[in-house]
Amino acid sequence: MTEVPDGMILSGLFLGGMVIALILIGGLILAWLTKLKAKRLPFWTVYFILTAISFAVFHSQLYSPTLKIVVPENYTGQVSLI
């Protein structure tokens, strides 16, 4: 969570905490809405499934770096990323 990019004023730790709180509260709301449609499933099962999916998406977006290779304009040859 300390790797969350920080904003101009707020720290990355605070912004990460806000995202986690939004995932947990949003999961409660989505689980309640889903429970209205699917009456057979227990509420907490739906909640934990939705929050697990949300945390997996958050984790994959946070820790999947974008790599960029800068190659000079007139370069010919092999380029390797190690």
C-alpha positions, 0 to 999 in steps of 0.5 A: 500500500506504500507504493500507491502514487501520491498526489500533490498534497496527500501521501500515497499511504493515505490515498491507498487507505482511501481506496481500500475504504472505498473498496470495502464500503462499495463492496457492502453496497454492491453486495446488498444490491446483488442480494436483492437479485440473488436471494439464495446466496448468503450476503457475506459470501457475495460481499467477500467474493466482490471484495476479493475481485476488487482487491485483485483488480486494485493489486494488479493495476498497482503492481503491474509496471508500464515498461518503456524502451527508448531507442535512438532514432537511427539505431539498428540492431537488437534491443533487449529488456533485462 
